[in-house]
């Protein structure tokens, strides 16, 4: 007589899941709820991919982002193909392009030369670079090996620079400025908002008046004034950190308000009173007891604020008041698409804007998922 495997009823499974929820930590509950949010998980994958691109932009870009060739001014994107008149090819390739100039309008005209086929290889040797400024290499993820061949996936700009390579390099600046700026805003918001909510009284009144003054000022004119204050002779790296600090000094007020409200409600809780009676210092009570009690909410708020940092940098650079060449960011690249000529002749110069939209949407979806998961006991 064969022994039958025991079956677990759905009711017992539900009871077991409920028991696990009672003994699980807040972080486990938050993760269980977050992974059911499909849009948030997909957005997290997109964000991880963008940061991987930012970390390895030298390896991923087929060309040097500042290398230019006037012969290929406003060259259109080249299509990757697998089929030609000879049939199907397993290795992708692009056709060559022949530039010429219209004798009447002086417009550059590019014709596809199907007699020249340039295969695309992976792990090719090309322009030398220093990965993260330390490791010398000339290995690129993909490219064409023929010196006469070109691979302009996103076309070129008015100087003949490869837009795809510049977008890849711009990912590092645009994605990192949001992350660094939010970390600075987090430090200022938790510190100042915590002091305001913990001590109250005159300290709270003074801090809230400063916050109200900063929030009452128009953002764009304030950015313009602070950005114009940066010396024009500063090197590119110093300008980058200057813009990051400016965005952080303006964006900490929202988090300070949130932290103040939570501290006002938490300072009278029993665990805070117990910590005071046990002789814990005020700094230990704030950092070890009060802040961790709503850390998940802070993380969700941070995720939702990163898109604002990215959009702020893009807007400043687009207006010519933020980052400037030779720094490459999505906002700097979009500045080349300001004129009507770009709209008519080179619409591919708006491609960096597509990456801005993707990054902002991904952070917003992830922030929504984290905000919902930050209250794991809600049903």
Secondary structure, 3 states (H helix, E strand, C coil): CCCCCCCCCHHHHHHHHHHHHHHCCHHHHHHHHHCCCHHHHHHHHHHHHHHHHHHCHHHHCCCCCCCCCHHHCCCCCCCCEEEECCEEEEEEEEEEEEEEECCCCCCEEEEEEEEEEEECEEEEEEEEEEECCCEEEEEEEEECCCCCCCCCCCCECCCCCEHHHHHHHHHHHHHHHHHHHHHHHHHHHHHHHHHHHHHCHHHHHHHHHHHHHHHHCCHHHHHHHHHHCCCCCCCHHHHHHHHHHHHHHHHCHHHHHHHHHHHHHHCCCHHHHHHHHCCCCHHHHHHHHHHHHCHHHHHHHHHHHHHHHHHHHHHHHHCCCCCCCCCCCHHHHHHCCCCHHHHHHCHHHHHHHHHHHHHHHHHHHHHHHHHHHCCCCCC
